[in-house]
Structure formats: structure tokens, C-alpha cells
Amino acid sequence: MKVQGQALRPLRETASRDAVVVIDQRLLPHRLAFETLATPEAVHHAIREMVVRGAPLIGATAAYGLALALKPDASDCAVEEQAEWLKAARPTAVNLAWALDRVVRHVRALPAGERAEAAWVLAAAIAEEDVEVNRRIGEHGLPLLRDIAARKGVGPGRPLHVLTHCNAGWLATVDWGTATSPIYQGHEAGLPLHVWVDETRPRNQGASLTAWELGQAGVPHTLIADNAGGHLMQHGQVDLVIVGCDRVTARGDVCNKIGTYLKALAAHDNGVPFFVAMPTSTLDLSVADGLAEIPIEERRGREVTHLAGLAASGEVIEVAIAPAGTPAANPAFDVTPARLVTALITERGVVPAEERALHALMAQTP
Ligand code: MRU
């Protein structure tokens, strides 16, 4: 996607192919700064500290991290150990394990001397595939938006109101985003759209990242407090919800950023369609019951007790919003049961959040 007219991706290789350059997403929207990751330690740190975040992006970045790790030692033992260590950087989004397992399977079939280069080439392929997957999610999602727009009488002066949570935009992927892909494609095609952007406490990915992305693309949007969505739905001001996902189970339960479940409940209560944009790399058929089986990342309580923002001085500062020493819990994801999901929008097509449909989807040749 473009930033001030220039095409930009949140992950790219250096010309010398010995490092990757990423956008430091902790600094947006106040500063567009880049970080070069030249070692596996730097990649691990960038994922853990959310310099890079979003399920597809951490998968692609980690694949490059494994390629870097194999340069000094590509023995079987090193391949396994480094992959497991990178997987532990963030536990919930399955794309991380998916990308690393894919690299491991690929290089294990090769002589040790060829493994680092082969891992790098595969990491690049994973990144490029992600772009195409997300473009196709947009292609499959756009007819759903058009259909609802037609039913709601969307036209000049009456846009289609979409609500989204967190950032499932191009910053969370290699390009296009997942939930935002139908939105960007609809906007480009002239569909009048307006996006309600959940702020997404505690880290505010909606306020800092989604609002920034949509602003750069010229998509009309309004930032709302996380608690406002239910009220807007009760008043008919939300036509549909689209969110991303970090792991979807065999029976269609959706794990995504904390707060997603509450939006799904409100959508269900108000008859608002609730769509989940899901690259098939986010489907984990080894897990059935999302509530019982998906590891939910617990992050630092400081993300809840403090806020970061731009001071009048122009500096990005952190301020406390709770009494010093207040204990805070910070589960980073929640699980929305399949029964609350209207449909999953994948690169292979739109499917119900049901076990049989998901198995059939994966049985198709991509
Ligand atoms: O903690 P984050 O910012 O990595 O969480 C991101 C989300 O929950 C996204 O909705 C999800 O990864 C899908 S990104 C296309």
C-alpha cells in the first residue's frame, strides 16, 4: 500500500539479502521509522516486543529469522532448536508456527550446506504469497460488502458502515491486510465506505495503526472507544463487522485480539453480520475447542496501567493512568465461538465457520 504516494511494505529484504527491514510499529502513527533485523536475536526481539505484529507478518518475519539462524549452524539439531525458540516469541498466532514448520520441513530434506540459502528463498516466497493471499481475500470479501450495500441502500451520502477491531491491515501482513483488503478494494472501486475503528485497548492498534492506514489510503473512518461498538449497533449505525484472526480452530472458533468476542456478541444481538478474514495459514486443524486449547498470551500489566502518546513537546511519552502499583491483568486475545461468526473470508472463498466446510476448503487444491 502507499504512504504519501510511495509504495511501502512493513517487511522487506535488504539489497544484500543478509537482513530484513521492518517498520517499527511501536512508533506509529507519530513516527515512521524502520529497523534493520540482521540476526535471529533481533528478529525474536522484534516479534516479542511487537516492533512487528499481526499474525501473517510475524510468520513471514520469523521465517527470515530462521534463515538467519541457520547461517552459522544448519545441523538438524540447530534447525529444530532455533525454530522452537522463535515460535516461543509469541504463542497465540498460529502463523508463526505455520511459517517456521514450513521452513523446517523444506530444509530438513536438504544437505546442511544448502539450508540457510534455501530457508531465505522460502521466507521470501512466504512473504510474496501473503500479498497474493490477502489480495484474494479482498476479492472474495468485496461481493459480501456490495451485497449488504445494495440491501442497505448505500449510495452518495449513505456509505456502508463497517466496524473493525485491532489492526488487521497491511501493517499486520506483508500487504493489503486481511480484514482491510475488501475495504481497500471496495474503496478503490468507488463503493462509498465508512469504517468505525475500535481503539483496541490496551495497545491501541486501532487508534495508532488502523486509523493511520485508512487515513493514508483516504478511506473515511472514525475512531471510537472500544465500548462504543454495541451502542452504535443498537442504533443501526454498523452494517457489518470485519475482523482478522490469529488462530481459527477446526470447528471455526476464532481467536483474535482481546475484545473481539464482545463485538461478536453485540453483533449477534443486533443482527449485524460478523465476518472474519482468514488466510488459511491461520487455520489450525489440530485444535477443535478454541477456549480450551489455544494458548492466550498474557502481556505485561504495564500495557494496561500506562498509555503511550505524543506530548505537546513532540516527544512520544508514556503516562500512568492508574494508581501506582495497581495490579493489572492483560490477556492479549480472546476466542469468539463459531456460532457468532457469520462467515470466514479466505483466499479460497467464503465459508461458514463449521468443521465440515473447513475440512472441505482445505481439501481443495489452492
Ligand atoms: O497483538 P497483535 O497486534 O499482533 O494482534 C493482531 C491481531 O489480533 C490481528 O487481528 C490478527 O493478527 C490478524 S492480522 C491480519
Residues whose N, C-alpha, C, O or C-beta is under 5 A from the ligand:
A	BS01	MRU	R53 G54 A55 H165 C166 N167 A168 A172 T178 Q205 G244 C245 D246 N256 K257
